[in-house]
């Protein structure tokens, strides 16, 4: 009996060590994408990052249990480095932008929509995210709020000028506009049970001196109804 007790104690200790090691491994991987990107930026940027928001531990307070679980499971998977970082200061969101919109990309961060302008390019850049994960906070932003796309050596700032709800097959929101545009896409309603029937669209134009003047005078379009 004593030998059996010792064996059980040893097995219990080993299981505890493995659990702790796995937890540390997940934590390291969860920061890998952002840390790699920021290391590249520090090396190549002419000036440091402005107003960094920590995302070492995402705020799960608005997330669904299913999305939290899938995010945690994605941490053990290998993935390509982030192509940019998306920041929305109003909702304290900072998340890596990953190429593609497959399950892994959208569980780990937000995904660049294929066929749209890439970060740093002129055109309409589409980025998708889960409504019950990183993009649930979109429900709390409004016209005139800013969105940042962080690239090595520069940060492009966009100002929200349109928010609307469309059908899933309405791809017109990804068409180029006269000015460089950022389009965020997520499912809607945010708390719908099951597969959400619509898409919540946030569009923002790149900020320049002219748009900065408009913002100072409060000249923003009216938020359209769904």
N, C-alpha and C positions, 0 to 999 in steps of 0.2 A: 504493500500500500504506500509506503514512504517513497519507493522508487516511482510509482505512478504519480504521486503528488508532485515530486520534483519534475517529472516529465511534463506534467500539465503546466507547472509554473514556468518552465523553460519555453514551452509553446506559447503561453500567454505573453511572455516578455517579447518573444520574436514577433508576434502579431502586432504588439504595440509599437515596436520599432519600425515595422513595415508601414503601419498607418501613419506614423509621424513623417517618415521619409516620403511617402506618397503625397502628403499634405504640403510639405516643403517643395516638392517637385512641381505640383500644380501652381503654387504661388509664384515660383520663379518663372514658369512658362506664361502665366497670366500677364506679367509685365514685360515679357521679352520683346513683343512687337513695338510697343511704345518706347522702350529703352533703346532698342536698336535704332529706331527712327531718330530719336532725340540725340543719340551719339553722333549720327551722321550730320545732324543739323549743327551741333556744336562745332564739329570739325569744319564744315563748309560755310556756315552763316557768317555774315559780316557783323551782325549784332545778335545778342542772345534772344531767346524766346521771351515773349512778353505775356505776363499774366498767366503763367502755367497753372492749370488746374489738375490736382492729383487724381489719377484714376487707378492707383494701385489696388483699390478695392472698390469696384463699382457700387453705386448706391442702388441696392435691390429693393428699396422701399416701395417702388411702384411696379416692380416686376412680378410676373406671374410665377408660381412655383415651378411650372413646367419649363419656363424660360431660364430660370436660375439653374435648374438641374442640367439643361442642355448646355448652358454657358460653362458650367463647371466641368462637364464631361469633355467639352471642346479643348480644354486647357492642356490635355495630354497629347493632343494631335499636333503634328508639324504643319506649319503654314508659311506661306511666302511673306516677306517683310511688308509692312504697311506702305502704301504708296503716298499717303498723306495722313494728316490728323485733322479731324473735324472738331471744332469747338463751338459751343453755343453758351456764351457767358451767362445769359439770363437763367438758364436751368442748370448751370454748373456741369455741363456735359463736355467731356473730352474723350474721344473714341477713335481708334485707328480705322482708317479707310482701307479696306482690303479689296483687291481686284476680284470681281465676280460676285454673284449673288447666290451661290450654292449654300447648302445648310451650314457648312463649317464656317464660311465667311460671315454669315448673318448671326450665327451663335457666338462667334468670337468678337465681332465688331459690327461695322456697317459696310455695305458692299457697293463698289462702283459698278454702275449699270453698263454692260457692254454696248458699244456703238454710240455712246455719248462722249462728250468732250472729257478728256482726262484732266486731272488737277494741273493747273498752270496753263492750260490751253484755252483759247477763245472759243466760245460756243456755249452749249447748254450741258452742264455736267450733272448727270443723274446719280443719286446715291440713295440706296434702299436700306431700310432697317426694320426690325420687328416692332410691332405696336405694343407688345407686352414686354419689351426689353429696353434697349438703348433709346428707341424712338418714342417711348410712351410719353416722355416729357414734352413732345411737340404740342400736346394739347394745351400747354401753358404758355406758349410763345405767341407773339402778335406782330402786326405790321410795324415796321421801324426797328425791330430787334435785329441785332447783328449776328452773323455766322462767320466763322473764320475757317479757312483752309490753310493749314500750316504745311509748308514745303521747305526743303533744305534751302536756307538762305533768305526766305521771304515768307510773309503771311498775307494772303489775299483775304480782304474783308468784304462780305456781301451784306446787303440790307434787305430784309424781307419786304416784298411789295405785293405779294398775292398769296392767299391761303384759300384753298377750295377743296371740295370733295367731288370725285369723279368715279365713273365706272371703271372696272379693272381693265377693260379693253381700250380705254381712251389713252392712246399714246401721244396725242397732240401736245401733252404737257412737256414732252421731251424734245420738241422741235426747237431749233435755234431761235433766239430772240435778237433784237437789234444790238443788245449789249450782252456781255458775258454773263451767264446765268448759272445759278446753282439751284437744282430741283431736288428736294427731299421727298421720298415716297415711302409711305407706310400704309398698312391696312387700316380700315375704319368700319365701324366704330371701335374705339380703343378698348372697350370692355365687352365687346361682343363675344358670346359663347359660341365656339365653333369657328368655321372658316368665314372671316369677315367679308361682306359682300361689296364693299366699296374701297376706294383708295383716298387717303388724306395727302394732299399735295401742298408743300410749302415751297414757294419760289422766291429767290432773292437775286438782286442785280449787284454786280461788283461795284464797290464804292470808289468813287473818284471825287475830285474837288467839286464838280457840279452837283453830284448827289449829296455830298456833305452839306452844301449850301441849302438844298431842298429840305434835308433833315432838320437843319437849324430852324427853318421856317415852318416846320410841321406839315410839309406838303407830301402826304402819303395817300395812296389810293385807299378807297374804302374796302374793308374786308367783305368779300362776297358771301352770300349765304350758301350753305350746302345745296 
